[in-house]
Amino acid sequence: MFKICKDIKNEELEMRQVFATVMDDLASEDERVVYLDADIINSIKMVEFSKKFPERTVNCGIQEANMIGVAAGMSATGLIPFTHTFAPFTTRRVMDQVFISCAYAKLNVRIIGSDPGLTAGGNGGTHIPLEDIGMMRCVPTVTIIEPTDSIVLSDMLRQTKDMYGVFYIRLSRKKAEQIYMPDSTFEIGKANTLREGNDATIVASGICVSDACRVADKLADEGIHVRVLDMFTIKPIDKDAIIKASKETGAIVTVENHNILNGLGSAVAEVLSEEAPCRMKRLGVPDRFGEVGTIPFLKEKYHMTEKDIEEAVKSLISKKDVTQ
């Protein structure tokens, strides 16, 4: 069960610090846990882990495809490998290894891709992954998780450690805005309803969830009641929550830190088109390459701000009863 924070605020710890702490706990509890990195151990705060568990830490160097292959081999021997590098390099650069060595071989690997989407803005277009969800969605059996805050991250790491399969965890390294109370637990494949409402629904993931909540709160003051779904599991997506939202609110806006093609918005649209069509608008990066910039700058450029979300919601509500 989960509990929602009364106020949204920046967390005290960075997501990477929480990642390192939980990984230490998992390795201490289970000697099968191993960690592989592509020469950026410091960037994810795993240096102390590597010193504490040198026999279970493998720095594969800047050889991401090899890292995934090594993880697959470790899984075949009964170990539980967690791999990490920046999100573009653990998706674009290693797709064949993910597909064949891990998923097709029915092995057990957790793939951590850090700095997804606009959170990598300082590194420019080559490092900004706006297609990683789309690529991973096409690999059969892969579970895709985008932790909303460190509370979700901690629970997902602990849960997936004891599950079997290939998991892609899309992780922002810096401080998140806290949505959930400590000790909350979550169900993979089930969206969380953060705000209730029947006028429209906002479906969001990752760094966009807090924006969606603030928009819903603002619109509530205007008498517009918007449901907010935190879709932290993008595959398998929660079809029931989407269908219910369509039937009860009649308008859905999706907001994602990703290309609007083949990501969260596309996944929601697929469900709606087959099960419960309604008015819909996708917000995210409009099929463009990334570029250098701060998150606020890039959100404004790609029309992903709270103002853009608000306008999209109001526009859909105004069209709900209009016959095309």
Secondary structure, DSSP 8 states (H G I E B T S, - for coil): ---EEEEEEE-SS-HHHHHHHHHHHHHHH-TTEEEEESS-TGGGT-HHHHHH-GGGEEE--S-HHHHHHHHHHHHHTT-EEEEEEETTTTTGGGHHIIIIIIIITT--EEEEEES-GGGGGGG-GGG--SSHHHHHHTSTT-EEE--SSHHHHHHHHHHHHTS-SEEEEEE--S--EEEE-TT----TT--EEEE--SSEEEEE-TTHHHHHHHHHHHHHHTT--EEEEE--EEES--HHHHHHHHHHHSEEEEEEEEESSSSHHHHHHHHHHHH---EEEEEEE-S----S--HHHHHHHTT-SHHHHHHHHHHHHHHTT---
